[in-house]
Amino acid sequence: MSSLRLTAVVIVPVMFSIGGCSATPDFDSKFGYAVNAAKAQQTINRDAALNTDPVAGIDGTPAKHSIDRYHDTFKAPPPSFEIFLGGSSVQSR
């Protein structure tokens, strides 16, 4: 392999690498813009954290029972049952 060809094989990839790095400032300036825009679109009240009023709603004891029932659903899977679809049956979880 000639010296010129060896030099081209080494220099060309290095030049492409440097060329790729020079384009990143434009991309870096917009990094995270899509995530921040999505969060802003999903926020109803941006000042919700400043509200110090307690939330009116369910009392402590009923809330605890509700949460306990919710946690119990993870202890055992729900029972499976069979669905009849006009000549064929499907097992459902």
Secondary structure, 3 states (H helix, E strand, C coil): CCHHHHHHHHHHHHHHHHHHHHCHHHHHCCCCHHHHHHHHHHCCCCCHHHCCCCCCCCCHHHHHHHHHHHHHCCCCCCCCEEEEECCEEEEEC
